[in-house]
Amino acid sequence: MRQFPGIRGIEILSRVDWTGFLPWERAHHMQRNRVMFDSQAALTAALQSPARIAMREDFKTFPPFEGGNSHFPMATKIVAPKDA
């Protein structure tokens, strides 16, 4: 992801073990990646870049898995406390 042209930031979040009483199913294989660009045009350019093509080729070499692999383009609004 850091090879994307115009990349401004990358966050990689991995699941952690937790203790709780709620009956939620625990995932043992979760990861979330967030890539940030300065504009929709920059995102589009990155998605059409050789770096993106190389990532798709690399994905084909991953071990088989069940479940989804979803991607959602989103805009972010940062809201700060009044006294900040």
Stockholm file with secondary structure:
# STOCKHOLM 1.0

chainA/1-84         MRQFPGIRGIEILSRVDWTGFLPWERAHHMQRNRVMFDSQAALTAALQSPARIAMREDFKTFPPFEGGNSHFPMATKIVAPKDA
#=GR chainA/1-84 SS CTTSTTEEEEEEEECCCCCCSSCCCCCSSCEEEEEEESSHHHHHHHHTSHHHHHHHHHHTTSCCCCSCCCCCCCCCCCCCCTTC
#=GC SS_cons        CTTSTTEEEEEEEECCCCCCSSCCCCCSSCEEEEEEESSHHHHHHHHTSHHHHHHHHHHTTSCCCCSCCCCCCCCCCCCCCTTC
//
